[in-house]
Amino acid sequence: MKSLGDTLKSAREERGISMDQAIHETNISRNYLEALENEEFDEFPAEAYLVGFLRNYSDFLGLDSDKVVGQYKNYKLSEEPTPIEQLVGPPKGAALRKVLPWIVLVIILGTAGVLGVPRIINLFSDARTARLEKAADAEEHLPAREIRPTLPLWEGEIRPSDILVLEGDNEELRLEVGDGDGKLRIDAGSTGVWSVMLGEEIYIPGNDGRPAWRLYLKDLGLPGGGGIIEIQQLAEVLPDGDFSDAVVESEPPSGESERRREAKVILSAAKPERYTLVIAFRDFCLFRYKVDSQNPLETYYADGENFRLDVGRTVTLWSSNAGALYAKIGGEELAFGRRGEVVVSQIRWVLNEESGAYDLTLIPLY
């Protein structure tokens, strides 16, 4: 029987799909797709990410996603340690380990009697402070990386202190990466400085002042800081200001078109008003949200849980399992995506220039 990784890799190769094409079609980062095919499951920050990406990738390859996820769960069960102690009884020395904490407590109390309780507390506090300072110093002095994306289309992880070097026609632009307040900071010196939200894209100008690169933030808040970005070199700027980007021409194995990115008007009003978003979860989901100017929050929800958000103007939503969300605003049901699909959406008031009213609009960002 094929392993999980072999099943995925064989399905991709049998359909003549390169890894670069799979990355473009699924919008899943290279390191995560390679981790799935190599069964390096520790690369994922949480199991919700893993299961969501696994379902999405399986659907893309034309596989039965339920069977593939079941294969992963069987793998996890096989990796769990056998409860030897319950089968053969406690090992030798178990009795000593039970009383060892009491022995340590007696030693600490005896030491406290000699040195005094405040002195003991200070010793523990000093040791903890030293460990924290050492860890902070190690993080602060991480070596800066110089990354030169392979254009016209590149995707990868970046972290604070990285330098992105964008190369165009007879020009080179250096971008310093930072983060803070739930945003990714891109500093191009005299060219400009941007604070990019999750699911947001920006256009970076070249020497002639016209947009030369598109940067899209696909994920943020990775362990250690930073995120996953996509950079695309723009092929042409049309006279009307629209962008004609270099696109990788490909078709999914199923023959279905890529995900639709259509905005939906939820309701209209004479002026922007506060609204309440009610979400019920019908499956496990890692969910991140940002309301107006507040800091983003992230929580892992289970089937049957629900919550309400009171929003003034804008809310940005990130979900590892879009099909798990059952949402309503003012009685209007909202659909974010399919089961196992990773999506980023934004709900905000948009001025309708034709009617003069404001439309509360659901806008798919990714």
C-alpha positions as CSV (number, residue, x, y, z in Angstrom):
1,M,0.0,0.0,0.0
2,K,1.3,3.4,-0.9
3,S,2.2,5.9,1.8
4,L,0.4,9.2,2.0
5,G,3.3,11.1,0.5
6,D,3.6,8.6,-2.4
7,T,-0.1,8.8,-3.1
8,L,0.0,12.6,-3.5
9,K,3.3,12.6,-5.5
10,S,2.2,9.8,-7.8
11,A,-1.2,11.5,-8.5
12,R,0.6,14.7,-9.4
13,E,3.2,13.1,-11.6
14,E,0.6,10.9,-13.4
15,R,-1.3,14.0,-14.4
16,G,1.9,15.7,-15.6
17,I,1.7,18.5,-13.1
18,S,5.0,20.2,-12.0
19,M,5.5,21.4,-8.5
20,D,5.5,25.0,-9.7
21,Q,2.2,24.5,-11.4
22,A,0.7,22.9,-8.3
23,I,1.8,25.9,-6.2
24,H,0.2,28.3,-8.6
25,E,-3.1,26.4,-9.0
26,T,-3.6,25.7,-5.3
27,N,-2.2,28.9,-3.8
28,I,-0.4,26.7,-1.2
29,S,3.2,27.5,-0.4
30,R,6.0,25.3,-1.8
31,N,7.3,24.3,1.6
32,Y,3.8,23.0,2.6
33,L,3.2,21.0,-0.6
34,E,6.7,19.5,-0.4
35,A,6.1,18.7,3.3
36,L,2.9,16.8,2.4
37,E,4.6,14.8,-0.3
38,N,7.6,14.1,2.0
39,E,5.3,13.4,5.0
40,E,7.2,16.1,7.0
41,F,4.1,17.0,9.0
42,D,6.0,18.9,11.7
43,E,6.5,21.7,9.2
44,F,2.9,22.8,9.8
45,P,2.2,25.3,12.7
46,A,-1.1,23.5,13.6
47,E,-2.9,20.4,12.5
48,A,-5.8,22.5,11.2
49,Y,-3.4,24.0,8.6
50,L,-2.3,20.5,7.6
51,V,-5.8,19.0,7.2
52,G,-7.0,22.0,5.3
53,F,-4.1,22.0,2.9
54,L,-4.4,18.2,2.5
55,R,-8.0,18.4,1.5
56,N,-7.4,21.2,-0.9
57,Y,-4.4,19.5,-2.5
58,S,-6.3,16.2,-2.7
59,D,-9.2,17.8,-4.5
60,F,-6.8,19.5,-6.9
61,L,-5.2,16.2,-7.8
62,G,-8.6,14.5,-8.3
63,L,-8.3,12.3,-5.3
64,D,-11.0,11.5,-2.7
65,S,-10.1,14.0,0.0
66,D,-12.0,12.1,2.8
67,K,-9.9,8.9,2.0
68,V,-6.7,10.9,1.9
69,V,-7.4,12.6,5.3
70,G,-8.4,9.2,6.7
71,Q,-5.0,7.8,5.5
72,Y,-3.3,10.7,7.4
73,K,-5.3,9.9,10.6
74,N,-4.3,6.3,10.3
75,Y,-0.7,7.4,10.0
76,K,-1.0,9.5,13.1
77,L,-2.5,6.6,15.0
78,S,0.4,4.3,14.0
79,E,2.9,7.0,15.2
80,E,1.3,7.2,18.7
81,P,3.4,5.3,21.4
82,T,2.0,2.1,22.7
83,P,1.0,2.4,26.4
84,I,3.6,-0.1,27.6
85,E,3.1,0.8,31.3
86,Q,-0.5,-0.2,31.1
87,L,0.5,-3.6,29.5
88,V,3.4,-4.6,31.7
89,G,3.0,-2.5,34.8
90,P,5.1,0.4,36.1
91,P,8.9,0.2,35.4
92,K,11.5,-0.1,38.1
93,G,12.1,3.1,39.9
94,A,8.5,4.4,39.5
95,A,8.2,4.5,43.3
96,L,11.3,6.7,43.6
97,R,9.9,9.1,40.9
98,K,6.7,9.4,42.9
99,V,8.5,10.6,46.1
100,L,11.2,12.6,44.3
101,P,9.2,15.8,44.1
102,W,8.7,15.6,47.9
103,I,12.4,15.2,48.4
104,V,13.1,18.2,46.2
105,L,10.5,20.2,48.1
106,V,12.1,19.4,51.5
107,I,15.5,20.5,50.1
108,I,14.1,23.8,48.9
109,L,12.4,24.4,52.2
110,G,15.6,23.6,54.0
111,T,17.6,26.0,51.8
112,A,15.0,28.7,52.4
113,G,15.4,28.3,56.1
114,V,19.1,29.0,55.8
115,L,19.1,31.7,53.1
116,G,15.6,33.1,53.6
117,V,12.6,33.0,51.4
118,P,13.2,36.3,49.6
119,R,16.7,35.2,48.7
120,I,15.3,32.0,47.2
121,I,12.7,33.9,45.2
122,N,15.4,36.2,43.9
123,L,17.6,33.3,42.8
124,F,14.7,31.7,40.7
125,S,13.8,35.2,39.3
126,D,17.3,35.9,38.3
127,A,17.7,32.6,36.6
128,R,14.4,33.1,34.7
129,T,15.4,36.6,33.6
130,A,18.8,35.3,32.4
131,R,17.1,32.7,30.2
132,L,14.6,35.2,28.7
133,E,17.4,37.7,28.0
134,K,19.5,35.0,26.3
135,A,16.5,33.9,24.1
136,A,15.8,37.5,23.2
137,D,19.4,38.2,22.4
138,A,19.5,35.2,20.1
139,E,16.4,36.3,18.3
140,E,17.6,39.9,18.0
141,H,20.8,38.8,16.4
142,L,19.4,36.5,13.7
143,P,21.5,36.9,10.6
144,A,19.7,39.0,8.0
145,R,19.1,37.1,4.7
146,E,19.3,38.6,1.3
147,I,16.6,37.0,-0.9
148,R,16.5,37.4,-4.6
149,P,13.1,36.2,-5.8
150,T,13.0,34.2,-9.1
151,L,10.7,36.3,-11.2
152,P,8.3,36.7,-13.0
153,L,6.5,34.7,-10.2
154,W,7.9,33.8,-6.8
155,E,6.5,32.6,-3.5
156,G,8.3,32.0,-0.2
157,E,8.6,32.7,3.5
158,I,10.2,36.0,4.7
159,R,11.0,37.1,8.2
160,P,11.8,40.4,9.9
161,S,15.4,41.6,9.0
162,D,15.3,40.0,5.6
163,I,16.3,42.0,2.5
164,L,14.3,41.4,-0.7
165,V,16.1,42.3,-3.9
166,L,13.8,42.8,-6.8
167,E,15.5,42.8,-10.2
168,G,13.8,44.4,-13.2
169,D,14.9,45.8,-16.6
170,N,18.1,47.6,-15.8
171,E,17.1,48.3,-12.2
172,E,17.3,46.7,-8.8
173,L,15.2,47.6,-5.7
174,R,16.0,46.6,-2.2
175,L,13.2,46.0,0.3
176,E,13.7,45.8,4.1
177,V,11.2,43.5,5.8
178,G,9.7,44.0,9.3
179,D,6.4,43.4,11.1
180,G,4.3,44.8,13.9
181,D,0.7,45.5,14.8
182,G,-0.5,42.6,12.8
183,K,1.0,43.8,9.5
184,L,4.0,43.2,7.4
185,R,6.2,46.3,6.9
186,I,7.9,46.7,3.5
187,D,10.5,49.6,3.4
188,A,11.8,50.5,0.0
189,G,13.6,53.7,1.1
190,S,12.8,56.7,-1.1
191,T,10.5,54.5,-3.2
192,G,8.0,54.0,-0.4
193,V,7.0,52.3,2.8
194,W,4.0,49.9,3.0
195,S,2.2,48.2,5.9
196,V,0.5,45.2,4.4
197,M,-2.4,43.3,6.0
198,L,-3.1,39.6,5.6
199,G,-4.7,39.0,2.2
200,E,-3.7,42.5,0.9
201,E,-1.7,43.2,-2.3
202,I,0.4,46.2,-3.1
203,Y,2.0,47.5,-6.3
204,I,5.6,48.6,-6.1
205,P,6.8,51.2,-8.6
206,G,10.1,51.0,-10.6
207,N,12.4,53.8,-11.5
208,D,9.9,55.3,-14.0
209,G,7.2,55.5,-11.3
210,R,5.0,53.0,-12.9
211,P,4.0,49.7,-11.0
212,A,6.7,47.1,-11.7
213,W,6.0,44.4,-9.1
214,R,2.9,43.1,-7.3
215,L,3.3,41.8,-3.8
216,Y,0.6,39.7,-2.2
217,L,0.6,38.7,1.5
218,K,-0.7,35.1,1.7
219,D,0.0,34.4,5.4
220,L,1.2,36.3,8.4
221,G,2.2,35.5,12.0
222,L,4.4,32.5,11.4
223,P,6.5,31.2,14.3
224,G,9.3,33.6,14.8
225,G,7.5,36.4,12.9
226,G,7.2,37.1,9.2
227,G,4.9,35.6,6.6
228,I,4.4,34.1,3.2
229,I,4.3,36.4,0.2
230,E,3.9,36.1,-3.5
231,I,5.8,38.5,-5.8
232,Q,4.9,38.9,-9.4
233,Q,6.8,41.0,-12.0
234,L,4.3,43.0,-14.0
235,A,4.6,42.5,-17.7
236,E,2.8,45.6,-18.9
237,V,0.8,48.6,-17.7
238,L,-2.2,49.4,-19.9
239,P,-3.2,53.0,-20.7
240,D,-6.3,52.9,-18.6
241,G,-4.3,52.0,-15.5
242,D,-5.3,48.3,-15.4
243,F,-2.5,45.8,-14.9
244,S,-1.8,43.0,-17.3
245,D,0.2,40.5,-15.3
246,A,2.4,37.6,-16.4
247,V,0.1,34.5,-15.8
248,V,1.1,30.9,-15.8
249,E,-1.3,29.2,-18.2
250,S,-2.6,25.9,-16.8
251,E,-5.7,23.9,-16.1
252,P,-6.6,21.9,-13.0
253,P,-6.8,18.1,-13.5
254,S,-10.5,18.2,-12.8
255,G,-11.1,20.6,-15.7
256,E,-12.7,23.1,-13.3
257,S,-11.7,26.7,-13.4
258,E,-9.7,28.3,-10.6
259,R,-11.6,29.7,-7.6
260,R,-13.9,32.6,-8.4
261,R,-13.1,36.0,-6.8
262,E,-16.5,37.7,-7.1
263,A,-17.7,40.3,-4.5
264,K,-21.1,40.0,-3.1
265,V,-23.3,42.9,-1.8
266,I,-24.9,41.9,1.5
267,L,-27.0,45.0,2.1
268,S,-27.2,48.7,1.3
269,A,-27.7,51.8,3.5
270,A,-27.7,55.6,3.1
271,K,-24.5,55.7,5.2
272,P,-22.1,53.2,6.8
273,E,-23.6,51.6,10.0
274,R,-22.4,49.2,12.6
275,Y,-23.3,45.6,11.8
276,T,-23.2,42.2,13.6
277,L,-21.6,39.2,12.1
278,V,-22.7,35.9,13.5
279,I,-20.6,32.8,12.8
280,A,-21.4,29.2,13.7
281,F,-18.7,26.5,13.1
282,R,-19.8,23.2,11.6
283,D,-16.3,21.6,11.7
284,F,-12.8,22.2,13.1
285,C,-11.3,25.4,11.9
286,L,-8.3,27.7,12.6
287,F,-9.9,31.1,12.4
288,R,-8.2,34.6,12.4
289,Y,-10.1,37.9,12.3
290,K,-9.3,41.6,12.4
291,V,-12.1,44.1,13.2
292,D,-11.6,47.7,12.1
293,S,-8.3,49.0,13.6
294,Q,-8.0,46.4,16.3
295,N,-5.2,43.9,16.5
296,P,-6.0,40.6,14.8
297,L,-7.0,37.6,16.9
298,E,-6.6,33.9,16.1
299,T,-8.5,31.0,17.7
300,Y,-9.1,27.3,17.0
301,Y,-12.8,26.5,16.9
302,A,-14.5,23.1,17.0
303,D,-17.8,21.9,15.6
304,G,-20.8,23.5,17.3
305,E,-19.0,26.6,18.6
306,N,-20.2,30.1,17.6
307,F,-19.5,33.7,18.3
308,R,-20.6,37.3,17.3
309,L,-18.6,40.2,16.0
310,D,-19.7,43.8,16.4
311,V,-18.1,45.7,13.4
312,G,-18.0,49.4,12.7
313,R,-16.8,49.4,9.1
314,T,-14.4,46.6,8.1
315,V,-13.6,43.0,9.2
316,T,-11.0,40.8,7.6
317,L,-11.5,37.0,8.1
318,W,-9.0,34.2,7.6
319,S,-10.1,30.5,7.7
320,S,-8.2,27.2,7.3
321,N,-11.5,25.5,6.5
322,A,-14.0,27.8,4.7
323,G,-16.7,25.2,4.5
324,A,-16.8,25.0,8.3
325,L,-18.2,28.6,8.6
326,Y,-22.0,29.2,8.7
327,A,-22.3,33.0,8.9
328,K,-25.1,35.6,8.8
329,I,-25.4,39.4,8.7
330,G,-28.9,40.8,9.2
331,G,-30.5,37.4,8.2
332,E,-28.4,37.2,5.0
333,E,-26.4,34.0,4.8
334,L,-22.8,34.2,3.7
335,A,-20.7,31.5,1.9
336,F,-16.9,31.8,2.2
337,G,-15.8,28.7,0.4
338,R,-15.6,24.9,0.3
339,R,-14.7,22.4,2.9
340,G,-11.0,22.2,3.5
341,E,-10.4,25.4,1.5
342,V,-8.2,28.1,2.9
343,V,-9.6,31.6,2.3
344,V,-9.2,35.2,3.2
345,S,-12.2,37.5,2.9
346,Q,-13.0,41.1,3.9
347,I,-16.4,42.6,4.6
348,R,-16.5,46.4,4.3
349,W,-18.7,49.3,3.3
350,V,-18.2,50.4,-0.3
351,L,-19.6,53.6,-1.8
352,N,-21.9,52.8,-4.8
353,E,-21.2,55.7,-7.2
354,E,-24.3,54.9,-9.3
355,S,-26.9,54.9,-6.4
356,G,-25.0,57.2,-4.0
357,A,-25.7,54.6,-1.2
358,Y,-23.2,52.4,0.6
359,D,-23.0,48.7,0.0
360,L,-21.9,46.3,2.7
361,T,-19.8,44.0,0.5
362,L,-18.1,40.6,1.0
363,I,-14.8,40.7,-1.0
364,P,-12.8,37.5,-1.5
365,L,-9.1,38.4,-1.1
366,Y,-7.7,34.9,-1.5
